[in-house]
Amino acid sequence: MDNPISPTLALVVLHSSGFTQKDLQRFFENQQNYSDILFDLLWAKNTPTPWMTRERRVKILEKLATIDTVKLEEILKTKNIHTITMDWDLYPEKLRAIKQAPYLLYVRGILKEERKMLGVVGSRRSTSYGRKILEMIIPELVHANCGIVSGGAYGIDAISHELTLAASGYTISVFGSGVDLYYPAENTKLFDSIIAQWWALVSIFPLGTLPEMYNFPIRNEIVAALSDGIIIPEAAAKSGTLITAQLALDHGRDVFAAPGDIFRETSMGTNWLIARGEAKAISNATDILEEYFPNLTTTTISMFADKVFDSDEQKVVYGIITDGNNTPDSIGQNSEYTIDIITITLTMLEIDGHIRLGVGGKYEVI
């Protein structure tokens, strides 16, 4: 720790040494000089504060003495982990809006917000019924340019990620451990596939954090916060899925649940949510999409399914035109693309026969 270290590594070290997400947000709300603070706050004779007493400083220094900064830096580099803090434009706006938004995210891959993100949660002991529901709705959600967020666990989580990847869609897997540790290990191939497609693995826990049970409710809140709505294909009456549903409702998110057999244990939770009016009953993807795209019909969704796009930009722009925003200016207002990217994308969509320029300079889907 005697040699100067990079600001990113200093931030990771602070978090690993015992600074909580709340500490980081409080202290670095208006400053990001992590390297200086790491030295000044912990080694200098600063006046104690209510959240950094002498006793706590001693504990943090003891923890720091056990941290191998060279190893941490190696993990960041070899596993291509980058950090995103609340002051960055890349920080997801939906997550930023919640009261307990984490200051620091660890990301492997590319974290981006699609036009709509749908979270999928459910039983680890999934049944063929839950899989069939997801097989029916996820491809259509992807074709409508929705991203899928889940927790990477066994069962429903893993199925939702796999189906999204199979449909060439964008997916985020939120970890209940450090983002450098794959859990469960049996899903290693799945996590590698997500990274290979430059989608995202995300965690709010320090590197090396083990997958302790008390981490998963926190993980589930992040899943809910990153999403516009939560989809529950099946859930038992007493399950963590229902807790996630409540978190989603608390954050103003929509909850969608598939009704099921009243004698099936894994349908009792979804039926209960629907009966209480806390979830919208769904039987297809349109039941979800109509909440966000009122003009998006079943026919339009089928149009997406028949299209093959050369890039994400083409898929996004095509979807925006389908929603009725059919001029370069209106496309720009409904995306993060520059006018140059929009112009190139429109040209390629025309060449590929997906759109045509109509009356008044407005584009039409074909």
N, C-alpha and C positions, 0 to 999 in steps of 0.2 A: 504493500500500500504506500511505500515511500515514493514510487515513481508516479508521475502524472498519468491519469487515465482519461479516456474520452468521456464526454458528457453522457453518452448513452450508457456506457458501462458503469459510470458513477451512479446513474439513476437506478440501474438494475441492482447494484450493490446496496444502495440505500434500502430498496424494497426487500432484498434478501436478508438484510440485517435486522429487520423488525419494524421498519416504517410501514404503516398500513396505507391502504389506498386513501383513506381519509386524511392521514398525516400528509401524504404527498400533495393532495389537492389543497389542503390548508396552507402548506408552506410554500408551494410553488405556483400558487394561483397567479401571481404577478411577476414571477421571475423563474428562469430556467437555468441558473448557473449551478447545475448539479455538482460539478467537480469542486467548486469553491465551497459550497455548503457542506459537502462530505468532509472536507478538512476543517472548516471554521466551526461548524456546529458541534462536531464530535471531539475535536482535539483542543480547541480554544477554550478559555475559561469564560464561557458565556453564562449569562444569568439564567437560571432555570425558568422554565415556563410551565403552566399547568399540564401540558402534554409532553414536555421534555424535562422531566425532573432529573436530578443528579443520579437517582437510583436507576431510572430508565436508561440514561446515557451509559451507565456502567454495563447494563445488560446488553445494550446494542454494541458496545465496544467488545464485550466478550464474544458476541456472535460474529462480529467482524473479524476477530482473530481466527475464526474457523473457516472463513470464506476464502477460497482459492480464486482470486480474480483472474488469473491466467486461464484457469479452466472455464470460468464463466464466459470469458471473452471467446474462447475456442468454441464453446457450445453455440454462442450467438452466430459465429461465422460459419461453422460447419453445417449447422441446421438451418441456416438462412433465416434466423429469427430477427424481426425488427420490432421496435416499440413505437406505439402511437399514443400521444398524450392529448389531454382535452383541448390544448391550445392549437392543435393541428387541424387543418381543414379536412384531413382524411378521417378524423374521428367521426363515427356514425352519429348523425343528428338525432335519430330516434333514441339512441342510448344516452346521448348527452342530455336529453330532456327529462330523464327520470331523476328523482330526488337523490338517490344513492348512486349516481353514476360514478363508475371507477375512474380514477385519474389516468391510469396506465393500462394499456392493452399490450399483450404480447401476441404477435401475429406471425404465422408461417404461411406464405402465399400472398394473395392479394385480397385485401378487405375492401369491398365496395358495396354500395347500397343500390340495388336494382330499383326499378320504379316501385315495385312492391315486394316485400319479403314476407314469406309465410313460415312460421315456426311449426314444427311437427313434434309432438310429444305423445308418449303412450307407454304401454307395458313392455318391460324387458322380456317377459314371457309372452311374446306376441303369438297370435294364432293365424291360421290361413285366412280367416275373415278379415283381420286387420291388414294383412298383406294385400288381399284382393282390393280393398278400399284404396290403398295407396297406389296400387298398380293402375287403378282406374283414374285417379285424380291428378297424381303428380305429373305425368307426361303432359297433360293438358295445361296445368299451371305453368310448366316450363315453356310450352309453346306460346303461352300468353305473356312470356317474358317475366315471370315471377321467379324470385330466388327462394331457396329452401334453407331454413336454419334448423339445426337439431343438435343433440348432445353427444353423438358418436357412440352411444351405449349399445348394448345388445338389443335385439328386437326391433321395435318400431323406429328407433333412432337410426340404426344402421340401414334398415330397409329404405328409409326415406332418402338417405344420402346416396345409396346405390342406385335407386331409381332415377334420381336427379342426374347423376353422372351418366347413366345409360341414355338419358334423353338429351345429353349435351347441355345440361342446365348448370346454373351457378349455385353452389352450396357452401354454407359456413357450418363448421363443426366447432361447438363451444366445449372446451375441456373443463373437467372438475379437478384437474391436476395441473402441473406445469406443462406448458405447451411443448416442452422437450421430451415429455414422457407419454408414450402411447398407452392409453387405457380405454377399453381392455386390449391387451396385447394381441388377442385374436383378430382384432380389427386393423392390424398393422397394414395389410394390403389396401384396405379401404382408405386409411389416412394417407398412405403414399399416393394413391390415385387422386385424391383431392389436391395434394400439393403438385402432382405432376401436371394437372390441368390448370394450375395457378389459381385455384380457388383458395379458401382460407381455413386454417386451423387457428382458433383464438382462445386465449386464456387471460384471466385477470390475476392469476396466482403466480408467485415468484417461481423462477426456474427451479426445477428439482422438487417441487411440491408434490407429495404423494397423494393419490386419489382417496383421501379420507371421506367418510360418509357425510360429514357436516359440510363438505365443499359443494355437494351436488345441489342442494336447494339454492345456493348462491349461483351456481352454474345455470340452473333452470331460470332464475330471474333474468340473467343476461340473455338467454334464448328468447324469453318473452319480450324483453326490452328492444332487442334488435328486430323484432317482427312487427308487422302491421296487424297480423292476426295469428292465432294459434289453432292448429288443426289437431283434433284428437280422434283417431280412428277407433280406438278401443281403450278402456281403462277400467280397472276394478273399483269397487265402491270406496275402498280405503287404499289410496295410493298417492305417491308423490305427484302423479300427473294432475290430480285435482288441486293440489297445492299450487302447481304451475299455472293452472287455469285461473285460480284466484289472483295470483300475481299479475297475470295478463290483464284481468279485469281491473285490478287496482291501477295499472298503468294506462288504462283507457284503450286496451287492445280488444279486438274482436275475438270471440271464441267460437269455433266450429266443431261440432261433434257428430259422429255417425251413430244413428240409433241402431240398436241391436236386439237380439233375442233376450227377452226378459229373464230367461232361465240361465243365460250365459254369464258367468262371473265377470268376464272381461268387458261386458257391455253395461254392467250396472252403473259404473261411474259416468259413462257418457249419457245414458238414459236419465240419470239423476240430474245432470247439468241441464239437459234439455227440458225436463219437467219443471225445474226451478226458473226457467227463462234466462239462464246464465249463458247458454250456448245456442247457436242457431243449428238446427238439424240440417244435415247435408246428405244428399244422395248422389251428387256428381260434382264435377269441378265448377260448373256454371253457378251452382248455389253459392260458391265462394267468390268467384270472379265478378258476379253481378253487384257485389257490395263495393267493388273498387272501380269497375269499368261498366257503368250502366248500359253503354251502347255495344258492349261486347257480347255478341250472340253465340249460340252453339255453332252456327255456320262459320262465324269468324274464327272461332277457336279451331275448327277443322281446317281452315285455310292455313293457319300456322303449322298444323301437323303435316301438311303436304309440302311445306317449303323447306328448302335446304339453303342455309345461309353460310357465307364464307367467313363471317366474323361476328363478334358480339355486337359491333356497331351496326351492322346491317339488320340484325334481329331487333335491336332496340329501336332503330329509326323506322323500320317497317311497322313495329307495334304502335309507335307514336302516330304514324300516318293513319293506321287502322282506327285509332281512337278519335280521329277527326282533326288532328293537328297536321295539316298537309302543306305548309309552306316552310321554307328554310328558317324564317324567323320564329314561327310557332314551334318548330322542332327544337330550335335552340332554347326556347323558354321552358321546354319540357325535358331537357336533358342537360348534361354537363359538357357536351361536345362543343368545340369551337366551330365557327362557320366553315373553316377550311375542311375539317373532318366531315361535317354534315354534307358539304358539296360533293366531296369525293365519294362518300357513302351513297348519296342519292344517285350519282352517276353509275356506280357499280350495281345498284339495285335495278336501275333501268336496263343496263347491259344484260343482267341475268334474267330479265323478264319478270321481275317481281312487281314493279310499279311502272307508271307512265305519267308523263306530264300532261295535265288536262287543261281545261279552260281557265283563264285568269292566272296562270302560273301555279296552279295547285296540283299536287301529286295525288294519284289515285292508285290503290292496290289493284292488282290484276288477279 
